[in-house]
Amino acid sequence: MSVSKRDELLAKFFSFEGKPSALDGINVVEISKSNLVGSMVGGLLRELGAEVVKVESPGDSTREISPYGARIKGVGIPYLIENVGKKIVHLDLENEKDREELKSLLLSCDVVIDATKPGYLDSIGLGYRDISSKNPKVVYLAISPYGHFSKESKELCNIPDSDLTAQARNGYPSLIGNPSVRPIPLRAGIWAAWSMAAICAVTGVLIALYERLRSGKGQFIDVATHEALAAVHQFPIIVGFLFGRSRPQYGFIDYILYPFGVYKTRDGYITIATPYDTDFRAFLKLINRWDLEPDWRYATDRVTDDVDRIVELDKEVRKELSKFSTNELIKRATRRGFLPEAFRRLVGRPIIVRSYTLKETLSEKHWYIRSSLLKANINGKEMLVPNSPFRMSETPGRMPIEKLKEHL
């Protein structure tokens, strides 16, 4: 079968035309106030087919959030992306009549997204206990910086949520950054904590909906954005325990493998991974530095709590890589072929791929063939929008870009 024919068949296989959505018939009420992560959760559920009603209250600033000041008719790009396809209702929750309208929505919905200050909806009679007593099937998601219980959660509940503070409180910045260049905590990519919190929250909602099919009961889900990055701490905590002390900043050096990261070549950047010892030894041959092999032969030689020692190897490797062009290194690696796993463990094959800039990624036809990126025309200007990440043959996710203009 030709590549073009195969692509055509697969595109049809994963198309969403005439196919149902996984959450068809599920009604969601999102009360996110100025908390964008609540909107992210509602957006992901909407992509899966849920009908999402977003409650906007006076003082909601999410329309204005926009990195680098990118706005369309005064509306921030994040607001447009996360809320496209939702029904927006404007309710002042300090107004008794509006509260009754919200109560009516909450008593008839399947999922509540409460991204307000912990305890606020409880204080006005619209919290989980009030709603679940009359709507026992409701799946109630509460998402906040510190969660809805513990002494500290109560003491810090007035601090507004932000991705930056979520990262800082979690300790994540202390693990990244290059200690030899900038030995201070470094913020991760934009909205790393919020994105992880949203994924955790959506996963919780889907699990609760599945459980409801069996038990007929809803439940309360508590997600703290400041702990959502905890999954990232697995190796630092475990390895730190084994070495008897906390892991320091490693920068471009991985906790477990070496080399395993981004490296500068003569004309660009590449990403290298050597999962097995044989991969590492094959890599040394590839860069003509077999003289390093005796001192760094095994993973136990390369995984150490002595950062200065591993930096010695890193300096030598980076010095050699800077002599090669990107294409030359990739070509040398691919000469070893794509070996079956059993053979690869014996002879080794380092994984070397080109590190793309965002501009280069956006120009790749591959992502448009897969519909990973969609093109929308807004006010005569072409805008690229990430498509839904839910690629499924029977119930695919949908990003309704044709509705973007409704929020302007």
matplotlib code that plots the C-alpha trace (Angstrom):
import matplotlib.pyplot as plt

x = [0.0, 1.4, 2.0, -0.6, -3.2, -2.4, -2.6, -6.0, -7.4, -6.1, -7.4, -10.9, -10.5, -9.9, -12.3, -15.2, -17.8, -21.0, -19.5, -20.8, -18.8, -17.9, -19.7, -22.8, -25.7, -23.4, -24.2, -21.5, -21.7, -18.4, -18.0, -14.4, -14.5, -10.9, -9.4, -8.3, -7.5, -11.3, -11.9, -9.2, -11.1, -14.4, -12.7, -11.4, -14.8, -16.4, -14.0, -15.2, -18.8, -20.2, -22.6, -20.7, -22.4, -19.8, -21.0, -19.3, -19.5, -18.7, -14.9, -14.0, -10.7, -10.1, -11.2, -8.2, -5.5, -3.2, 0.5, 2.5, -0.7, -2.2, -5.9, -8.7, -11.2, -10.0, -10.5, -7.4, -6.4, -6.5, -10.1, -11.1, -9.4, -10.6, -14.2, -15.0, -18.2, -19.4, -22.7, -21.8, -24.3, -23.7, -24.7, -23.9, -23.6, -24.1, -27.6, -30.2, -32.2, -29.0, -28.1, -31.5, -30.8, -27.4, -29.0, -31.4, -28.5, -26.5, -29.4, -30.0, -26.4, -24.1, -20.8, -20.0, -16.7, -16.1, -13.0, -14.0, -12.4, -12.7, -15.8, -17.4, -20.2, -20.8, -21.3, -24.1, -25.8, -24.5, -21.6, -21.3, -23.3, -26.2, -26.3, -25.6, -28.4, -30.9, -28.8, -27.0, -25.6, -23.7, -19.9, -18.6, -15.0, -13.5, -10.2, -8.2, -4.6, -4.3, -7.4, -10.5, -9.2, -6.3, -5.3, -3.1, -5.8, -8.0, -5.2, -4.1, -7.5, -7.5, -4.3, -5.3, -4.3, -1.6, 0.5, 3.7, 2.7, 1.6, 5.0, 6.8, 4.8, 5.3, 9.1, 9.3, 11.5, 14.2, 14.7, 15.2, 17.6, 21.3, 23.3, 26.5, 24.8, 22.0, 22.0, 18.6, 15.1, 13.7, 10.1, 9.0, 7.2, 4.0, 1.1, 2.9, 1.1, -2.3, -2.1, -1.2, -3.9, -6.5, -5.5, -5.7, -9.1, -10.5, -9.2, -10.9, -14.2, -14.1, -13.4, -16.2, -18.6, -17.6, -18.1, -21.5, -22.5, -21.9, -23.1, -25.5, -23.8, -21.8, -18.8, -16.7, -13.3, -10.7, -7.8, -5.1, -3.2, -0.2, 0.2, -0.6, 3.1, 3.7, 4.0, 7.1, 8.8, 8.8, 12.4, 13.9, 12.2, 13.1, 16.7, 17.2, 16.0, 18.5, 21.4, 20.3, 19.9, 17.8, 18.5, 20.2, 19.5, 20.7, 19.9, 20.5, 21.5, 18.8, 18.4, 18.5, 20.1, 23.1, 23.1, 19.4, 18.6, 19.1, 22.6, 24.1, 25.6, 27.6, 24.5, 21.6, 20.3, 19.6, 18.0, 19.8, 18.6, 20.6, 18.3, 20.7, 24.4, 25.0, 23.3, 25.8, 28.8, 27.5, 27.1, 30.8, 31.8, 29.6, 31.3, 34.8, 35.3, 35.7, 38.5, 35.7, 34.3, 36.3, 35.2, 31.6, 30.7, 27.7, 24.6, 25.9, 28.9, 26.7, 23.9, 25.4, 24.7, 28.0, 26.9, 30.4, 31.5, 28.7, 29.4, 32.9, 31.4, 28.8, 31.5, 33.5, 30.3, 29.2, 32.6, 32.5, 29.0, 29.7, 32.1, 29.3, 26.4, 22.9, 22.3, 25.6, 24.9, 21.4, 22.8, 25.5, 22.8, 20.5, 23.2, 22.8, 19.3, 16.1, 17.0, 14.7, 14.7, 16.7, 19.5, 19.5, 20.3, 23.3, 24.8, 23.2, 21.6, 21.5, 18.3, 19.1, 16.5, 16.5, 15.3, 12.7, 11.9, 8.2, 8.4, 9.8, 7.1, 4.4, 5.7, 5.7, 3.0, 2.8, 0.7, -1.8, -2.2, -3.0, -5.2, -3.2, -3.2, -6.3, -6.5, -9.3, -10.1, -10.8, -11.6, -9.7, -6.6, -5.5, -5.1, -3.6, -5.5, -4.4, -6.9, -8.3, -5.7, -8.4, -7.8, -10.2, -11.6, -15.2, -15.6, -13.1, -12.6, -13.6, -12.4, -15.3, -13.2, -16.2, -17.6, -14.6, -16.3, -19.2, -17.1, -15.9]
y = [0.0, 3.4, 6.0, 8.4, 5.7, 4.7, 8.3, 8.7, 5.6, 6.6, 10.1, 8.7, 6.2, 9.1, 11.6, 12.8, 13.1, 11.2, 9.9, 10.5, 12.1, 10.2, 12.6, 13.2, 13.9, 15.0, 18.4, 20.4, 23.7, 25.5, 28.2, 29.3, 33.0, 34.2, 30.8, 29.8, 26.2, 25.7, 26.9, 24.4, 21.5, 22.7, 23.0, 19.5, 18.1, 20.1, 18.6, 15.2, 16.2, 17.5, 20.5, 23.0, 26.1, 28.6, 31.0, 34.3, 36.7, 40.4, 40.8, 37.7, 38.6, 35.5, 37.4, 39.6, 37.0, 37.0, 36.2, 38.8, 40.9, 39.0, 39.8, 39.9, 42.7, 43.0, 39.3, 37.2, 34.2, 31.8, 32.7, 32.1, 28.7, 27.4, 28.6, 28.0, 26.0, 26.7, 28.5, 31.6, 32.9, 36.0, 35.7, 37.8, 35.3, 38.0, 38.5, 36.2, 35.8, 34.9, 32.4, 30.7, 30.5, 28.9, 26.5, 25.3, 24.6, 22.7, 20.5, 19.3, 18.9, 15.9, 17.6, 20.8, 22.5, 24.7, 26.8, 29.5, 30.2, 27.1, 27.3, 30.1, 28.1, 26.4, 29.8, 30.7, 27.3, 25.9, 23.7, 19.9, 19.0, 21.2, 20.1, 16.4, 16.1, 16.8, 15.7, 12.6, 11.7, 14.9, 14.7, 17.7, 18.8, 21.4, 22.8, 25.4, 26.3, 24.3, 22.0, 22.1, 20.6, 20.9, 23.8, 25.4, 25.2, 27.3, 29.8, 30.3, 30.2, 34.0, 33.8, 34.0, 31.0, 31.3, 28.8, 30.5, 30.2, 26.6, 25.7, 27.6, 26.0, 22.5, 22.9, 22.2, 25.2, 24.0, 20.9, 22.6, 25.1, 24.8, 25.2, 26.0, 28.8, 30.1, 28.4, 29.7, 28.1, 28.4, 28.5, 25.7, 26.3, 28.4, 26.9, 23.6, 23.4, 24.5, 22.1, 19.1, 20.1, 20.2, 16.8, 15.3, 17.0, 15.7, 12.2, 12.3, 13.4, 10.7, 8.0, 9.3, 9.2, 5.7, 4.7, 6.3, 3.9, 1.1, 2.6, 5.3, 7.7, 10.9, 12.0, 14.9, 15.4, 17.7, 18.9, 21.3, 23.0, 23.4, 19.6, 18.6, 18.5, 15.9, 13.2, 14.9, 14.4, 10.7, 10.2, 13.1, 11.8, 8.2, 8.8, 11.3, 8.7, 6.2, 8.6, 9.9, 13.5, 15.8, 15.9, 19.2, 21.1, 19.0, 21.4, 19.6, 16.4, 13.8, 12.1, 8.6, 8.5, 10.1, 11.5, 12.3, 15.8, 18.7, 19.4, 22.0, 21.0, 23.0, 24.3, 23.7, 21.5, 17.8, 15.6, 12.5, 9.5, 6.5, 4.2, 1.3, 1.0, -0.4, 2.7, 4.9, 2.9, 3.0, 6.8, 7.1, 5.3, 7.6, 10.8, 9.2, 9.3, 5.7, 6.8, 7.8, 4.3, 2.8, 5.5, 5.7, 2.2, 1.5, 3.5, 3.4, 5.3, 8.0, 8.2, 9.8, 12.3, 14.0, 16.7, 17.9, 14.5, 14.1, 17.6, 16.5, 14.0, 16.5, 19.0, 16.4, 15.3, 18.8, 19.7, 16.8, 17.3, 20.9, 19.6, 17.8, 19.1, 18.0, 16.0, 14.3, 13.0, 11.9, 10.1, 8.3, 7.2, 5.8, 3.8, 1.3, 0.7, 0.1, -3.1, -5.4, -4.7, -7.9, -7.1, -3.4, -4.3, -6.2, -3.7, -0.4, 2.4, 5.9, 7.8, 11.1, 13.5, 17.1, 19.6, 21.8, 25.5, 26.3, 28.1, 24.9, 22.8, 25.0, 24.7, 20.9, 19.5, 16.4, 18.2, 19.5, 16.1, 14.8, 17.8, 18.4, 22.1, 23.8, 27.0, 29.5, 32.8, 35.5, 39.0, 38.4, 37.0, 33.4, 31.9, 28.5, 26.6, 23.3, 20.6, 18.3, 15.8, 13.0, 11.0, 8.0, 6.1, 5.9, 8.9, 11.5, 14.8, 18.0, 21.5, 23.6, 26.4, 27.6, 29.0, 31.1, 34.3, 33.8, 35.1, 38.3]
z = [0.0, -0.9, 1.8, 0.3, 0.2, 3.8, 5.0, 3.2, 4.9, 8.3, 8.0, 7.3, 10.1, 12.6, 11.1, 13.3, 10.5, 11.4, 14.7, 18.2, 21.0, 24.2, 26.5, 24.4, 26.8, 29.7, 31.0, 32.7, 34.7, 35.0, 37.7, 37.2, 38.2, 37.4, 37.5, 34.0, 34.9, 35.5, 32.0, 30.7, 32.4, 30.9, 27.5, 27.5, 28.5, 25.8, 23.2, 24.3, 23.6, 26.9, 26.8, 28.9, 30.5, 31.7, 34.4, 34.2, 37.2, 37.6, 38.1, 36.0, 34.4, 32.3, 29.1, 29.6, 30.2, 27.3, 27.2, 25.2, 24.9, 22.0, 21.8, 19.3, 19.8, 23.4, 24.1, 25.1, 22.9, 25.9, 26.7, 23.1, 22.9, 26.2, 25.9, 22.3, 22.0, 25.5, 26.4, 28.4, 31.0, 33.1, 36.7, 39.8, 42.6, 45.1, 43.7, 45.2, 41.9, 40.0, 42.7, 42.3, 38.5, 39.2, 41.7, 39.1, 36.7, 39.3, 40.4, 36.8, 35.6, 35.6, 36.4, 38.4, 38.0, 41.1, 40.5, 43.0, 46.3, 48.6, 50.7, 48.7, 47.1, 50.4, 52.0, 49.6, 49.8, 46.5, 47.6, 47.2, 50.3, 49.3, 45.6, 46.1, 48.7, 45.9, 42.9, 44.2, 40.8, 40.5, 39.9, 41.7, 40.8, 43.1, 41.8, 43.8, 44.6, 47.9, 47.8, 50.0, 53.2, 55.6, 57.9, 55.3, 52.7, 54.9, 55.8, 52.2, 50.5, 49.8, 47.7, 44.0, 41.8, 39.2, 37.3, 38.6, 42.3, 41.7, 40.3, 43.1, 45.9, 44.4, 44.4, 40.6, 39.7, 42.2, 40.0, 36.6, 35.3, 34.6, 37.9, 36.0, 34.1, 36.3, 39.7, 40.8, 40.6, 37.0, 35.9, 33.6, 30.3, 30.4, 32.3, 33.1, 36.5, 35.2, 32.3, 34.6, 37.0, 34.2, 32.9, 36.5, 36.9, 33.6, 34.4, 37.8, 36.2, 33.6, 36.3, 38.4, 35.5, 34.8, 38.4, 38.3, 35.6, 38.1, 41.4, 40.3, 42.6, 42.0, 44.1, 45.2, 43.5, 45.0, 42.9, 44.1, 41.3, 43.7, 43.9, 40.4, 39.4, 42.1, 39.4, 38.1, 41.6, 41.4, 40.4, 42.3, 45.5, 45.0, 43.8, 46.6, 49.1, 47.7, 47.9, 51.3, 50.4, 48.2, 44.5, 43.4, 40.2, 37.3, 34.5, 31.2, 32.9, 33.5, 36.9, 35.6, 32.1, 30.3, 27.7, 27.8, 26.8, 24.3, 22.9, 20.7, 17.3, 14.9, 13.2, 15.5, 18.3, 18.7, 21.3, 22.4, 24.5, 25.5, 27.5, 27.7, 28.5, 25.0, 23.6, 25.5, 24.3, 20.7, 21.2, 22.2, 19.1, 17.0, 18.3, 18.2, 22.0, 22.9, 25.3, 27.7, 27.9, 30.8, 33.3, 32.2, 31.1, 33.2, 34.3, 37.9, 36.7, 35.1, 37.7, 40.7, 43.5, 42.6, 40.2, 39.5, 38.4, 35.8, 34.6, 33.6, 31.2, 30.0, 29.1, 27.0, 25.2, 24.4, 23.1, 20.7, 19.5, 18.6, 15.9, 14.0, 12.0, 13.0, 9.9, 10.2, 13.7, 12.7, 9.7, 11.8, 14.3, 11.7, 10.0, 12.9, 11.6, 13.6, 15.4, 17.2, 21.0, 21.8, 19.3, 20.3, 23.9, 22.6, 20.1, 21.1, 19.1, 20.5, 19.7, 18.0, 16.6, 15.5, 18.1, 16.4, 17.1, 17.4, 14.0, 12.4, 14.0, 12.7, 9.2, 9.2, 6.9, 9.1, 11.8, 9.3, 7.6, 11.1, 11.8, 15.0, 14.0, 12.6, 10.7, 11.6, 9.9, 12.5, 11.3, 8.0, 9.8, 9.8, 13.2, 14.2, 16.8, 18.5, 17.8, 20.4, 21.6, 21.9, 18.7, 18.8, 15.9, 17.3, 19.6, 18.6, 20.3, 18.5, 18.6, 17.2, 15.7, 13.6, 16.9, 17.8, 16.6, 19.1, 22.0, 20.3]

ax = plt.figure().add_subplot(projection="3d")
ax.plot(x, y, z, "-o")
ax.set_aspect("equal")
plt.show()
